[in-house]
Protein backbone atom coordinates (compact mmCIF):
# COMPACT_ATOMS: atom_id res chain seq x y z
CA UNK A 1 0.00 0.00 0.00
CA UNK A 2 1.28 3.46 -0.88
CA UNK A 3 1.20 6.63 1.18
CA UNK A 4 -1.82 8.93 0.93
CA UNK A 5 -2.35 10.73 -2.36
CA UNK A 6 -1.16 14.32 -2.58
CA UNK A 7 -3.71 16.39 -4.50
CA UNK A 8 -1.16 19.19 -4.95
CA UNK A 9 0.95 16.76 -7.01
CA UNK A 10 -2.06 15.71 -9.07
CA UNK A 11 -2.30 12.31 -7.41
CA UNK A 12 -5.44 10.24 -6.98
CA UNK A 13 -6.34 6.99 -5.28
CA UNK A 14 -7.68 3.62 -6.35
CA UNK A 15 -8.81 0.81 -4.06
CA UNK A 16 -7.51 -2.57 -5.15
CA UNK A 17 -8.12 -5.70 -3.12
CA UNK A 18 -8.79 -3.84 0.12
CA UNK A 19 -5.73 -1.56 -0.17
CA UNK A 20 -5.63 2.03 -1.37
CA UNK A 21 -2.99 2.78 -3.99
CA UNK A 22 -1.76 6.19 -5.08
CA UNK A 23 -2.14 7.04 -8.76
CA UNK A 24 0.70 9.36 -9.77
CA UNK A 25 0.68 10.62 -13.37
CA UNK A 26 4.46 11.01 -13.61
CA UNK A 27 6.21 11.54 -16.92
CA UNK A 28 7.47 7.96 -16.93
CA UNK A 29 4.03 6.55 -16.15
CA UNK A 30 2.35 8.58 -18.88
CA UNK A 31 5.01 7.67 -21.45
CA UNK A 32 4.50 3.98 -20.63
CA UNK A 33 0.72 4.36 -20.90
CA UNK A 34 1.06 6.22 -24.19
CA UNK A 35 3.34 3.50 -25.59
CA UNK A 36 0.61 0.97 -24.95
CA UNK A 37 -2.55 3.01 -25.56
CA UNK A 38 -1.48 5.43 -28.26
CA UNK A 39 -1.44 9.22 -28.04
CA UNK A 40 -2.77 10.52 -24.74
CA UNK A 41 -4.66 13.35 -26.37
CA UNK A 42 -6.63 10.77 -28.37
CA UNK A 43 -7.29 8.91 -25.10
CA UNK A 44 -8.69 12.10 -23.58
CA UNK A 45 -10.85 12.68 -26.66
CA UNK A 46 -12.25 9.13 -26.47
CA UNK A 47 -13.03 9.66 -22.79
CA UNK A 48 -14.77 12.96 -23.54
CA UNK A 49 -16.85 11.24 -26.23
CA UNK A 50 -17.79 8.38 -23.90
CA UNK A 51 -15.73 5.92 -25.95
CA UNK A 52 -13.02 5.05 -23.44
CA UNK A 53 -12.82 1.27 -23.10
CA UNK A 54 -12.64 -0.41 -19.71
CA UNK A 55 -9.29 -1.96 -20.63
CA UNK A 56 -7.89 1.47 -21.51
CA UNK A 57 -8.94 2.85 -18.15
CA UNK A 58 -7.38 -0.09 -16.31
CA UNK A 59 -4.17 0.27 -18.36
CA UNK A 60 -3.87 3.96 -17.54
CA UNK A 61 -4.40 3.20 -13.85
CA UNK A 62 -1.85 0.34 -14.00
CA UNK A 63 0.89 2.57 -15.34
CA UNK A 64 0.11 5.39 -12.89
CA UNK A 65 0.18 3.29 -9.69
CA UNK A 66 3.03 4.67 -7.62
CA UNK A 67 5.11 2.20 -5.64
CA UNK A 68 3.34 -0.72 -7.28
CA UNK A 69 3.77 -3.89 -5.19
CA UNK A 70 5.35 -6.80 -7.05
CA UNK A 71 2.38 -9.01 -6.20
CA UNK A 72 -0.14 -6.62 -7.78
CA UNK A 73 -1.36 -7.76 -11.19
CA UNK A 74 -2.96 -5.91 -14.07
CA UNK A 75 -5.91 -8.24 -13.74
CA UNK A 76 -6.39 -7.10 -10.14
CA UNK A 77 -6.43 -3.49 -11.30
CA UNK A 78 -9.07 -4.32 -13.91
CA UNK A 79 -11.13 -6.21 -11.35
CA UNK A 80 -10.90 -3.21 -9.00
CA UNK A 81 -12.28 -0.96 -11.72
CA UNK A 82 -15.15 -3.39 -12.32
CA UNK A 83 -15.79 -3.70 -8.56
CA UNK A 84 -15.86 0.10 -8.14
CA UNK A 85 -18.06 0.53 -11.18
CA UNK A 86 -17.73 3.41 -13.58
CA UNK A 87 -19.06 5.85 -10.99
CA UNK A 88 -16.46 4.71 -8.46
CA UNK A 89 -13.55 4.81 -10.91
CA UNK A 90 -14.49 8.11 -12.55
CA UNK A 91 -12.98 10.46 -9.92
CA UNK A 92 -9.53 8.89 -10.34
CA UNK A 93 -9.91 8.85 -14.12
CA UNK A 94 -11.03 12.48 -14.20
CA UNK A 95 -8.00 13.47 -12.13
CA UNK A 96 -5.55 11.65 -14.40
CA UNK A 97 -7.12 13.00 -17.57
CA UNK A 98 -7.06 16.51 -16.09
CA UNK A 99 -3.35 16.13 -15.38
CA UNK A 100 -2.73 14.96 -18.92
CA UNK A 101 -4.44 18.08 -20.28
CA UNK A 102 -3.28 20.66 -17.76
CA UNK A 103 -0.02 19.37 -16.34
CA UNK A 104 1.04 20.23 -12.82
N, C-alpha and C positions, 0 to 999 in steps of 0.2 A: 504494500500500500504506500502511496506517495504522500507527501505533505499536503496541506490544504492548498487549494488553488489561490492564486494571487490575481485578482481581477485587474490590477494595475498593469500586470504583464500580459494581459489578454488571455489568461488561462481559464479553463472551465473544468468541470468534473463529470465523470461518468462512473456509475455504479456497475461493477462487474463481479458477479459471484459473491456478493456480500461485502465487497471492499470498494472504497471510493478511490478512483485513480484520477490524477491530474492530467488534463489535456493541455499541452503546451504547443502552440503553433510556431515552433522555431523554424529557422531557415532550413535546417537539415531535414526536419520532419515534413515540411511542405514540399521540398525538392523530391523527397522519396515518394510522397503521395502523388505528386505531379508525374513522376516517372511511370507510375503504375496506372493512374487515372486519366492522364492527358492534361492539357492546359487547365490551370486552376480557374481562370476566368470563365472557361466553358463550363466547368463544374458549377460555378456560382450561377451562371445563366440557366443551367438545367434545374438547379434548386429553385430559382426564382420562378421558373415556368412550371414547377411541380413535377419535373421529370427526373429528379434525382433518385437513382435506384438504391435500394436497401444495401446492396453490396458496396456501392460507392460510399455511402455514409459510414459503414463499418470500416472500410479501408482507410478513409480519412481519419477516423478515430484511432485506428490501430497505429498509424504512423505518428500521430500526435500524442500518444500516451508517453508521458515523461516517466523516467525510471521504471520502465516496463519490466516486471518480474519475468525471469526465464521460463517459469511454469505457465505464464499466461499465453493462451493461444488466440489466433485470429478468430477461430470458431467461437470461443468464449465471448469475444467482443461482439460478434454478430448476434449471438444468443442474448447478450445483455441489451442490445438495441431492440430486439424483438420483445424481450421481457418488459422493457420500459415503454414500448409502444412509440409511435411517432410523436405523440404529445410529450412523452417523457424524454425523448432524445432530442427534440427540437431546440431546447435552450442551449445545449452544448453545440449543436450544429450551427445555430444562429451566431453564436459567439465566434466559432472558428471561421465561418464565412465572412463575418464582419472584419476579422483580423486580416483575412486574405485581401479584402477590398481596401481597408483603411490603413493597415499596418499598425505599428505601435507608436 
